[in-house]
């Protein structure tokens, strides 16, 4: 069973009419401090009730690229996720954490990244994205995208990316983080299928963003990742928590913070090429701390490489994935 998405090509269709971004200084991962900062940021919008309702099933979507320690700064820090979980619970929402890691299965990745402890402590579900729903897109280049059912059926989504450079698309922010809702190895196939042709990959990312339409985006830039991210960069103390109801406005502000040209960021190239739209920084209402609070030392940008994965790399990834699943199944059988 699939879903049909209507064509939407205006700036309002991407939520940019809501283009308010709140930037806050946050120098450590103290949970109580993060909660205080987030609540102050949310007050600019009228509180968390502007984004969720009591009783909502709320997907909290971190960046869980692979199973590494939070100190590696490759994944969203668990303290930020825990703070959001507590805010949602206090408001009467029903949060759950979900993602589809690029490397490994969610259960093991959640242990390494600290997400499993949060789910256990607060008795909330950890939901692997392994139930694809084919969403039809009215576009000859993208056509259909396999997005996880849990993401599609959530009442609200709070998108919580990690601020990282990215050798293929420029950097990872709000829009790119939603690629994790594309199920399993279909992500690698998109790298192969779209490649570097005509910013089709970026258009696909924008279509995923339109389909899911998260209520709220919170960027973990307290310690960001610079250099050759998203997995091999270097931690960089930035002291930033950013919040917006619109990922494109947030991502546009982040471009100025890390000093990356908009013309070298895949999603903005695709927005211009395929929708003839641009996000004007002058029209974004920036609250809280000014951009200049985070732009002291120059951010190290990535050495770029092609978006396209070659077929041998994809096949190797699939074989490793199958081996991991078979090994996991064997281990579970041994414990029965």
Protein Blocks (a to p, Z undefined) as FASTA:
>chain_A
ZZdddddfbfklnopmmmccdddddfbfcfklmmmmmmmmmmmnnpjklmmcehiacddd
dddfbacdfklopaccfklmmmmmmmmmmnopacddddddfbdcfklmmmmnommmmmmm
nopacdddfbdcddddddfklopacddfklmmpmbdcddddddddfknopacfklmmmmm
pghjllmmmmmmnmmnohlmmmmmmmmmmmnopabdcddfkbccehjdfklmccddehpa
cddfbfklmmmmmmmmnopafklgfklmmmmmmnopacdfklpccehjafklmmmbacdd
dddddfbdcfklmmmmmmmmmmmmmmmmmmmmmmZZ
